[in-house]
Amino acid sequence: MPENSIVETLEMVGKAKTREEKRQILKDRENFATKALLQLNYHPDVKWKLPKGVPPYNPNQNAADASLHFEVKKLDYYVDPSPHDLPMLRREGMFVQLLERLDPADAKLLIAVKDQKLSYKGLSYKLVKDTWPDILPDIEEKKEEEKEEVKVED
């Protein structure tokens, strides 16, 4: 059975009425690529080694030559820390080639994730954390600890 479309899954989440429906859609359509992209978008420690914004690329006109489900495994080339020591120009060129291989909707999704600006109605850090607690840290607890530290200093 082919993998569920990540864009389609996120659109379904956006159309769902309740938080529980949104969680159930994510659970029912769970796969490595969806979880990895959501983690790359929401994790506070993820730093991309690419400039913000849309790079100049030609969207794929054919049926997609590559699947985002397969290509997601290679995204470690573009994040910090990366096991791959590449010059910035080479890294940017590889990213443009990746975008040109993907379905245009998947390419737009990947650019949004790179800029950590993925935006679908109802999709949030909290929803992803509630659905898969192991992929994101507890940032709310850190904020509370910081507030307590400030109070102690006063």
Backbone as ProteinMPNN parsed JSONL, in Angstrom:
{"seq_chain_A": "MPENSIVETLEMVGKAKTREEKRQILKDRENFATKALLQLNYHPDVKWKLPKGVPPYNPNQNAADASLHFEVKKLDYYVDPSPHDLPMLRREGMFVQLLERLDPADAKLLIAVKDQKLSYKGLSYKLVKDTWPDILPDIEEKKEEEKEEVKVED", "coords_chain_A": {"N_chain_A": [[0.844, -1.187, 0.0], [0.619, 2.207, -0.885], [2.308, 5.003, 0.66], [0.61, 7.403, 2.733], [-0.273, 10.622, 1.509], [1.527, 13.364, 2.646], [0.863, 16.071, 2.529], [-1.875, 15.833, 1.994], [-2.694, 14.593, 4.372], [-2.172, 16.653, 6.246], [-3.895, 18.606, 5.279], [-6.33, 17.347, 5.799], [-6.235, 17.357, 8.588], [-6.437, 20.115, 8.976], [-9.09, 20.519, 8.172], [-10.563, 19.092, 9.985], [-12.875, 19.138, 12.731], [-12.688, 18.947, 15.573], [-10.23, 18.831, 18.226], [-9.628, 16.233, 19.011], [-10.393, 14.777, 16.735], [-8.465, 15.714, 14.959], [-6.098, 14.739, 16.149], [-6.642, 12.003, 15.871], [-6.643, 11.675, 13.094], [-3.933, 12.228, 12.531], [-2.779, 10.077, 13.941], [-3.964, 7.822, 12.655], [-2.928, 8.077, 10.087], [-0.261, 7.924, 10.412], [3.222, 8.028, 9.753], [6.744, 7.635, 9.073], [7.803, 9.851, 7.627], [5.921, 11.958, 7.914], [5.965, 12.352, 10.704], [8.684, 13.033, 11.006], [8.903, 15.426, 9.501], [7.133, 17.097, 10.902], [8.45, 17.166, 13.324], [10.85, 18.421, 12.541], [9.788, 20.882, 11.905], [8.646, 21.88, 14.309], [10.378, 21.403, 16.495], [12.314, 22.999, 18.936], [15.116, 22.999, 18.925], [16.01, 22.52, 16.383], [17.945, 23.577, 13.729], [18.212, 24.974, 10.622], [20.511, 24.725, 7.934], [20.271, 26.434, 5.804], [19.35, 29.31, 3.839], [16.569, 31.424, 4.775], [13.308, 31.542, 3.235], [12.038, 31.194, -0.169], [13.874, 29.325, -2.388], [15.315, 29.897, -5.687], [13.804, 27.883, -7.954], [12.672, 25.402, -10.318], [9.487, 24.277, -10.423], [8.439, 20.855, -10.403], [7.159, 19.467, -13.338], [6.331, 17.051, -14.254], [4.953, 13.823, -13.379], [5.656, 13.221, -10.02], [9.098, 12.806, -9.534], [10.384, 11.969, -7.335], [9.725, 10.784, -4.056], [8.517, 12.376, -1.182], [8.446, 10.897, 1.07], [10.59, 9.178, 0.773], [12.736, 10.957, 0.367], [12.875, 12.389, 2.737], [14.581, 11.142, 4.454], [17.038, 12.061, 3.786], [17.309, 14.599, 4.73], [19.066, 15.323, 6.674], [21.274, 16.466, 5.583], [20.791, 19.126, 5.518], [20.328, 20.25, 8.005], [21.422, 21.445, 11.245], [23.047, 19.936, 13.914], [24.934, 18.504, 11.258], [25.976, 15.442, 9.822], [27.303, 15.704, 7.505], [29.779, 17.417, 5.944], [29.574, 20.028, 4.07], [30.176, 22.544, 1.558], [28.4, 25.667, 1.66], [27.245, 26.542, -0.787], [27.107, 24.178, -2.295], [25.352, 22.686, -0.662], [23.014, 24.252, -0.83], [22.523, 24.021, -3.576], [21.996, 21.275, -3.771], [19.611, 21.191, -2.316], [17.894, 22.69, -3.93], [17.822, 20.994, -6.168], [16.541, 18.821, -4.979], [14.002, 19.962, -4.4], [13.128, 20.345, -7.018], [12.761, 17.766, -7.871], [10.6, 16.847, -6.446], [6.988, 16.521, -6.024], [5.085, 19.44, -6.742], [3.42, 20.391, -4.596], [4.479, 19.032, -2.407], [7.031, 20.141, -2.445], [6.507, 22.816, -1.75], [5.552, 22.383, 0.822], [7.873, 21.362, 2.057], [9.556, 23.608, 1.926], [8.166, 25.329, 3.645], [8.465, 23.888, 6.035], [11.246, 23.996, 6.281], [11.592, 26.708, 6.813], [10.365, 26.723, 9.182], [7.665, 27.359, 9.363], [5.261, 26.062, 9.007], [1.888, 25.928, 8.269], [-1.193, 25.022, 9.017], [-4.625, 24.955, 9.634], [-5.361, 24.523, 12.993], [-3.189, 22.865, 13.412], [-0.561, 22.433, 15.546], [2.186, 22.981, 17.853], [1.457, 21.894, 20.322], [-0.593, 20.046, 19.594], [0.889, 18.197, 18.041], [2.725, 17.359, 19.968], [0.976, 16.224, 21.86], [-0.001, 14.129, 20.331], [2.255, 12.589, 19.562], [4.227, 12.156, 21.98], [6.965, 11.632, 22.255], [8.511, 12.901, 20.277], [8.921, 15.631, 20.54], [10.238, 18.116, 22.777], [9.322, 19.052, 26.188], [8.408, 22.113, 26.208], [6.856, 23.93, 27.574], [7.182, 23.383, 30.269], [9.826, 24.186, 30.639], [9.564, 26.952, 30.296], [8.03, 27.599, 32.543], [9.861, 26.915, 34.554], [11.843, 28.833, 34.051], [10.446, 31.168, 34.665], [10.118, 30.796, 37.405], [12.776, 30.928, 38.22], [13.361, 33.595, 37.671], [11.719, 34.821, 39.547], [12.994, 34.054, 41.896], [15.379, 35.434, 41.702], [14.553, 38.082, 42.033]], "CA_chain_A": [[0.0, 0.0, 0.0], [1.448, 3.412, -0.914], [2.25, 5.874, 1.829], [-0.346, 8.509, 2.672], [0.286, 11.917, 1.153], [1.719, 14.206, 3.828], [0.058, 17.272, 2.311], [-3.264, 15.423, 2.156], [-2.906, 14.376, 5.806], [-2.218, 17.944, 6.927], [-5.135, 19.259, 4.863], [-7.402, 16.701, 6.566], [-6.137, 17.901, 9.948], [-6.967, 21.469, 8.903], [-10.546, 20.488, 7.992], [-11.204, 18.419, 11.126], [-13.542, 20.098, 13.608], [-12.261, 18.896, 16.974], [-8.842, 18.48, 18.505], [-9.535, 14.776, 19.034], [-10.423, 14.33, 15.333], [-7.16, 16.05, 14.39], [-5.149, 13.749, 16.693], [-6.946, 10.695, 15.3], [-6.163, 11.685, 11.702], [-2.475, 12.073, 12.585], [-2.478, 8.703, 14.385], [-4.376, 6.867, 11.619], [-2.107, 8.254, 8.894], [1.109, 8.037, 10.919], [4.344, 7.425, 9.031], [8.025, 8.24, 9.44], [8.01, 11.15, 6.977], [5.055, 12.956, 8.543], [6.508, 12.64, 12.035], [9.979, 13.703, 10.862], [8.687, 16.801, 9.048], [6.54, 17.855, 12.004], [9.517, 17.374, 14.302], [11.748, 19.444, 11.99], [9.104, 22.173, 11.923], [8.304, 22.371, 15.64], [11.383, 21.202, 17.548], [13.03, 24.263, 19.137], [16.559, 22.859, 18.741], [16.342, 22.297, 14.966], [18.487, 24.74, 13.013], [18.46, 24.655, 9.219], [21.724, 25.321, 7.368], [19.86, 27.011, 4.527], [18.728, 30.62, 4.044], [15.102, 31.48, 4.832], [12.636, 31.949, 2.007], [11.904, 30.259, -1.292], [15.009, 29.406, -3.315], [14.904, 29.854, -7.097], [13.755, 26.521, -8.477], [11.617, 25.142, -11.296], [8.624, 23.204, -9.918], [8.353, 19.648, -11.216], [5.999, 19.457, -14.225], [5.966, 15.654, -14.519], [4.581, 13.12, -12.156], [6.808, 13.391, -9.123], [10.225, 11.907, -9.751], [10.834, 11.491, -6.03], [8.718, 10.811, -3.004], [8.959, 13.033, 0.042], [8.631, 9.815, 2.049], [11.949, 8.674, 0.597], [13.705, 12.051, 0.46], [12.961, 12.906, 4.105], [15.723, 10.489, 5.101], [18.251, 12.779, 3.398], [17.245, 15.989, 5.19], [20.165, 15.618, 7.596], [22.25, 17.293, 4.857], [20.399, 20.529, 5.57], [20.115, 20.722, 9.374], [22.595, 21.53, 12.103], [24.31, 19.466, 13.361], [24.851, 17.588, 10.13], [27.175, 14.613, 9.687], [27.866, 15.958, 6.18], [30.479, 18.695, 5.875], [29.474, 20.503, 2.689], [30.151, 24.001, 1.379], [27.029, 26.187, 1.612], [26.762, 26.578, -2.169], [26.769, 22.79, -2.651], [24.164, 22.325, 0.114], [21.875, 24.961, -1.425], [22.275, 23.401, -4.88], [21.349, 19.974, -3.535], [18.248, 21.447, -1.871], [17.134, 23.091, -5.124], [17.599, 19.768, -6.95], [15.519, 18.057, -4.254], [12.705, 20.607, -4.642], [12.749, 20.143, -8.415], [12.364, 16.356, -8.046], [9.369, 16.576, -5.7], [5.696, 17.05, -6.423], [5.07, 20.852, -6.348], [2.81, 20.58, -3.268], [5.463, 18.557, -1.43], [8.126, 21.11, -2.424], [6.035, 23.958, -0.95], [5.51, 21.903, 2.208], [9.253, 21.269, 2.547], [10.048, 24.98, 2.127], [7.526, 25.821, 4.872], [9.119, 23.203, 7.155], [12.602, 24.56, 6.38], [11.486, 28.02, 7.453], [9.622, 26.449, 10.418], [6.442, 28.157, 9.253], [4.188, 25.197, 8.529], [0.648, 26.538, 8.738], [-2.47, 24.399, 8.702], [-5.56, 25.273, 10.718], [-5.418, 23.556, 14.091], [-1.934, 22.136, 13.578], [0.246, 23.206, 16.484], [3.175, 22.268, 18.664], [0.739, 21.137, 21.353], [-1.252, 18.908, 18.964], [1.919, 17.214, 17.68], [3.264, 16.843, 21.234], [-0.046, 15.347, 22.437], [-0.152, 12.945, 19.472], [3.494, 11.806, 19.663], [4.987, 12.83, 23.041], [8.408, 11.362, 22.216], [9.275, 13.591, 19.222], [9.148, 17.03, 20.887], [10.502, 18.326, 24.208], [8.322, 19.798, 26.954], [8.888, 23.492, 26.296], [6.055, 24.67, 28.547], [7.801, 23.187, 31.57], [11.022, 25.024, 30.666], [9.125, 28.326, 30.496], [7.633, 27.725, 33.939], [11.084, 26.904, 35.353], [12.493, 30.12, 33.836], [9.697, 32.153, 35.442], [10.445, 30.583, 38.808], [14.139, 31.429, 38.425], [13.283, 35.056, 37.691], [11.127, 35.198, 40.826], [14.008, 33.831, 42.925], [16.374, 36.499, 41.561], [13.994, 39.36, 42.495]], "C_chain_A": [[0.89, 1.25, 0.0], [1.261, 4.25, 0.347], [1.196, 6.96, 1.622], [0.373, 9.798, 2.306], [0.366, 12.786, 2.411], [0.868, 15.463, 3.706], [-1.416, 16.955, 2.534], [-3.593, 15.218, 3.638], [-3.052, 15.707, 6.53], [-3.457, 18.743, 6.526], [-6.33, 18.669, 5.603], [-7.421, 17.2, 8.008], [-6.742, 19.303, 9.978], [-8.476, 21.523, 8.795], [-11.276, 19.853, 9.172], [-11.735, 19.461, 12.105], [-12.978, 20.117, 15.024], [-10.795, 18.498, 17.082], [-8.656, 16.958, 18.477], [-9.569, 14.198, 17.614], [-9.065, 14.574, 14.675], [-6.103, 15.04, 14.851], [-5.371, 12.389, 16.039], [-6.485, 10.599, 13.851], [-4.651, 11.49, 11.68], [-2.095, 10.648, 12.975], [-2.776, 7.684, 13.278], [-3.461, 6.906, 10.395], [-0.637, 8.419, 9.246], [2.11, 7.342, 9.995], [5.603, 8.199, 9.39], [8.164, 9.649, 8.884], [7.168, 12.242, 7.631], [5.596, 13.347, 9.908], [7.821, 13.416, 11.938], [9.791, 15.16, 10.453], [8.073, 17.663, 10.148], [7.582, 18.13, 13.086], [10.48, 18.463, 13.812], [11.107, 20.831, 12.018], [8.977, 22.731, 13.336], [9.4, 22.254, 16.697], [12.217, 22.478, 17.712], [14.534, 24.182, 18.896], [16.978, 22.656, 17.287], [16.773, 23.608, 14.331], [18.81, 24.299, 11.586], [19.696, 25.398, 8.733], [21.448, 25.857, 5.968], [19.249, 28.376, 4.797], [17.201, 30.515, 4.057], [14.56, 31.884, 3.471], [12.65, 30.863, 0.942], [13.11, 30.401, -2.21], [14.507, 29.406, -4.765], [14.962, 28.414, -7.609], [12.611, 26.414, -9.473], [10.753, 24.0, -10.783], [8.509, 22.062, -10.926], [7.066, 19.662, -12.034], [5.494, 18.04, -14.509], [5.327, 15.076, -13.272], [5.838, 13.134, -11.294], [7.872, 12.337, -9.388], [10.688, 11.292, -8.436], [9.698, 11.627, -5.031], [9.293, 11.505, -1.775], [9.178, 11.995, 1.141], [10.045, 9.237, 1.97], [12.979, 9.763, 0.876], [13.867, 12.573, 1.887], [14.16, 12.319, 4.854], [17.037, 11.215, 4.81], [18.28, 14.215, 3.928], [18.338, 16.334, 6.194], [21.289, 16.409, 6.906], [22.016, 18.781, 5.13], [20.184, 21.079, 6.979], [21.419, 20.688, 10.164], [22.275, 20.853, 13.427], [24.082, 18.457, 12.246], [26.116, 16.747, 10.082], [27.901, 14.868, 8.361], [28.48, 17.354, 6.15], [30.517, 19.152, 4.418], [29.605, 22.019, 2.639], [28.693, 24.459, 1.203], [26.457, 26.166, 0.197], [26.336, 25.184, -2.627], [25.474, 22.358, -1.956], [22.913, 22.972, -0.496], [21.514, 24.372, -2.782], [21.575, 22.061, -4.747], [19.886, 20.167, -3.127], [17.364, 21.849, -3.048], [16.838, 21.865, -5.987], [16.52, 18.9, -6.304], [14.135, 18.651, -4.53], [12.211, 20.348, -6.062], [12.345, 18.706, -8.715], [10.986, 16.079, -7.442], [8.121, 17.087, -6.413], [5.643, 18.512, -5.952], [4.462, 21.12, -4.963], [3.772, 20.131, -2.17], [6.638, 19.535, -1.316], [7.738, 22.325, -1.58], [5.997, 23.591, 0.533], [6.924, 21.883, 2.805], [9.857, 22.655, 2.785], [9.453, 25.566, 3.408], [8.167, 25.181, 6.106], [10.52, 23.774, 7.366], [12.578, 25.896, 7.113], [10.762, 27.935, 8.808], [8.375, 27.321, 10.503], [5.301, 27.331, 8.67], [2.879, 25.698, 9.115], [-0.572, 25.813, 8.169], [-3.373, 24.652, 9.89], [-5.571, 24.146, 11.759], [-4.157, 22.752, 14.31], [-1.002, 22.978, 14.435], [1.266, 22.316, 17.178], [2.459, 21.348, 19.644], [0.041, 19.901, 20.763], [-0.244, 17.815, 18.618], [2.478, 16.563, 18.941], [2.266, 15.882, 21.892], [-0.191, 14.046, 21.647], [1.048, 12.02, 19.6], [4.403, 12.457, 20.701], [6.504, 12.673, 22.937], [9.181, 12.183, 21.186], [9.561, 15.064, 19.527], [9.397, 17.175, 22.381], [9.348, 19.082, 24.871], [8.796, 21.233, 27.111], [8.101, 24.299, 27.317], [6.664, 24.555, 29.938], [9.045, 24.059, 31.711], [10.641, 26.477, 30.927], [8.733, 28.562, 31.95], [8.863, 27.758, 34.845], [11.812, 28.242, 35.242], [11.79, 31.204, 34.65], [10.02, 32.029, 36.919], [11.831, 31.124, 39.116], [14.147, 32.943, 38.499], [12.735, 35.521, 39.033], [12.156, 35.066, 41.953], [15.034, 34.966, 42.899], [15.865, 37.823, 42.092], [14.149, 39.471, 43.945]], "O_chain_A": [[1.818, 1.342, 0.803], [0.219, 4.213, 1.002], [0.924, 7.379, 0.497], [1.499, 10.034, 2.744], [-0.613, 12.922, 3.145], [0.223, 15.874, 4.671], [-2.126, 17.719, 3.189], [-4.658, 15.629, 4.099], [-3.961, 15.872, 7.343], [-4.01, 19.479, 7.344], [-7.242, 19.399, 5.992], [-8.485, 17.436, 8.579], [-7.478, 19.641, 10.905], [-9.093, 22.475, 9.275], [-12.48, 20.054, 9.337], [-11.137, 20.521, 12.292], [-12.809, 21.186, 15.611], [-10.212, 17.915, 16.169], [-7.646, 16.46, 17.979], [-8.857, 13.238, 17.32], [-8.577, 13.733, 13.921], [-5.312, 14.547, 14.046], [-4.412, 11.699, 15.692], [-5.99, 9.555, 13.427], [-4.139, 10.684, 10.904], [-1.177, 10.074, 12.389], [-1.964, 6.803, 12.995], [-3.247, 5.884, 9.744], [0.137, 8.985, 8.474], [1.88, 6.229, 9.523], [5.529, 9.293, 9.949], [8.599, 10.552, 9.598], [7.666, 13.341, 7.875], [5.677, 14.531, 10.234], [8.046, 14.352, 12.705], [10.452, 16.042, 11.001], [8.448, 18.824, 10.311], [7.589, 19.202, 13.69], [10.879, 19.33, 14.589], [11.805, 21.838, 12.14], [9.177, 23.927, 13.546], [9.345, 22.955, 17.708], [12.767, 22.984, 16.734], [15.169, 25.214, 18.679], [18.171, 22.623, 16.987], [16.063, 24.612, 14.388], [19.585, 23.366, 11.374], [19.905, 26.561, 9.078], [22.281, 25.748, 5.068], [18.683, 28.593, 5.868], [16.622, 29.628, 3.429], [15.262, 32.489, 2.661], [13.197, 29.776, 1.131], [13.349, 31.479, -2.754], [13.392, 28.959, -5.032], [16.033, 27.811, -7.685], [11.693, 27.235, -9.472], [11.222, 22.864, -10.709], [8.484, 22.28, -12.137], [5.987, 19.851, -11.473], [4.36, 17.857, -14.952], [5.182, 15.748, -12.251], [6.953, 13.065, -11.809], [7.587, 11.142, -9.457], [11.307, 10.228, -8.422], [8.828, 12.487, -5.165], [10.43, 11.242, -1.381], [10.0, 12.195, 2.036], [10.623, 8.853, 2.987], [13.982, 9.516, 1.547], [14.906, 13.149, 2.211], [14.686, 12.938, 5.779], [18.032, 11.009, 5.506], [19.195, 14.97, 3.599], [18.522, 17.503, 6.533], [22.158, 16.96, 7.581], [22.929, 19.596, 4.992], [19.887, 22.264, 7.132], [22.375, 20.003, 9.803], [21.257, 21.201, 14.025], [23.146, 17.659, 12.294], [27.214, 17.269, 10.277], [28.977, 14.321, 8.121], [27.778, 18.352, 6.312], [31.37, 18.727, 3.638], [29.193, 22.708, 3.572], [27.863, 23.726, 0.665], [25.296, 25.805, 0.008], [25.304, 25.038, -3.282], [24.606, 21.742, -2.575], [21.882, 22.318, -0.655], [20.334, 24.235, -3.107], [20.668, 21.747, -5.517], [19.02, 19.397, -3.541], [16.221, 21.403, -3.153], [15.722, 21.715, -6.484], [15.688, 18.315, -6.997], [13.201, 17.919, -4.858], [11.016, 20.155, -6.282], [11.66, 18.451, -9.705], [10.286, 15.17, -7.888], [8.188, 17.958, -7.281], [6.116, 18.803, -4.853], [4.946, 21.989, -4.238], [3.87, 20.774, -1.125], [7.178, 19.738, -0.228], [8.542, 22.811, -0.784], [6.366, 24.395, 1.39], [7.133, 22.337, 3.93], [10.594, 22.847, 3.752], [10.156, 26.227, 4.171], [8.386, 25.858, 7.111], [10.932, 24.007, 8.502], [13.448, 26.175, 7.938], [10.573, 28.945, 9.486], [8.068, 27.924, 11.531], [4.472, 27.851, 7.923], [2.771, 25.876, 10.328], [-0.927, 25.973, 7.001], [-2.929, 24.572, 11.035], [-5.768, 22.976, 11.431], [-4.057, 22.023, 15.298], [-0.689, 24.116, 14.082], [1.217, 21.088, 17.102], [2.806, 20.175, 19.779], [0.078, 18.827, 21.364], [-0.494, 16.638, 18.875], [2.681, 15.349, 18.977], [2.663, 14.844, 22.422], [-0.468, 12.991, 22.219], [0.887, 10.807, 19.733], [5.275, 13.243, 20.333], [7.247, 13.494, 23.473], [10.411, 12.169, 21.213], [10.367, 15.684, 18.834], [8.823, 16.43, 23.174], [8.509, 19.675, 24.193], [9.519, 21.539, 28.059], [8.628, 25.261, 27.875], [6.663, 25.521, 30.701], [9.295, 24.612, 32.782], [11.315, 27.164, 31.694], [9.062, 29.6, 32.525], [8.91, 28.538, 35.796], [12.344, 28.736, 36.236], [12.442, 32.055, 35.253], [10.179, 33.034, 37.611], [12.038, 31.72, 40.173], [14.872, 33.517, 39.312], [13.222, 36.5, 39.598], [12.179, 35.891, 42.866], [15.503, 35.407, 43.949], [16.665, 38.631, 42.565], [13.743, 40.473, 44.535]]}, "name": "protein", "num_of_chains": 1, "seq": "MPENSIVETLEMVGKAKTREEKRQILKDRENFATKALLQLNYHPDVKWKLPKGVPPYNPNQNAADASLHFEVKKLDYYVDPSPHDLPMLRREGMFVQLLERLDPADAKLLIAVKDQKLSYKGLSYKLVKDTWPDILPDIEEKKEEEKEEVKVED"}
